[in-house]
């Protein structure tokens, strides 16, 4: 693992650092918008007086903090794989390129000493998991990684209720930022309540610091930051297109790790790009909040 000198210097000096995942760059957005958004995310963190640390695997090296050339490679190469924790070692051994998922990003960022991570939405329990046992590796990683994760909830294509149950079972605290409702990624409200509400970065930092005294800092805190209602994807459009997409995935035999990119692409196409723009809005909001939380934690 290689920590970029700018990131290492910031960490050594106790300055705020925010980890950013790279699957949104490699697999989540179309070209060339993906590279534009990757640069916007880093600029958003810098504008909030923190240091961005985009995480990816570049030519077999797990890197925490990317220079622009490496960021462009992750955005533009055709051989970049979606990289979870279990993919890190094989990819490194083959000198490959990987866009890191929430799980892989959280794992590498925590190893580097980063305490805050901003992303779009975390993975979770897939619909139909009672029969398939299909759930994201993000959940187990969050259960053993002491990092604050700022997200817009879990992707609305998943089983949100089951995901919240799993997070509770795994001992991962979930905080609603300025809300009593758990957000649904593109949607401000997933239809499920959140157990704990916080209304300031000081409250988030207080929760994060309390874990140390209580011995629960070996697992993540999820800060669920919803899109404002006037910025969310139209709920009626979302529900209709999602149901059509789920039917298309079943018809085409799409499952496992291929289901999420298939459904996200379907939503983007059928909403004429509206879901993509909602995605961009939420990841930028999360980057800014992550930087504010990191600054509070660094005090």
Buried (B, 14 or more C-beta within 10 A) or exposed (E): BEBBEBBBEBBEEEBBBBBBBBBBBBBBBEEEBBBEBBBBBBEBBBEBEBBBBBBBBBEEBBBBBBEEEBBBBBBBEEEBBBBBBEBBEEBBEEEBBBBBBBBBBBBBBBEBEBBBBBBBBBBBBBBBBEEEEBBBBBBBBBBBBBBBBBBBBBBBBBBBBBBBBBBEEBEBBBBBBEBEBBBBBBBBBBEBEBEEBBEEBEBBBEBBEEBEEEEBBEBBBBBBBBBEEEBBBBBEBBEEBBEEBBEBBEEEEBBEBEBBBBBBBBBBEBBEEBBBBBBBBBBBBBBBBBBBBBBBBBE
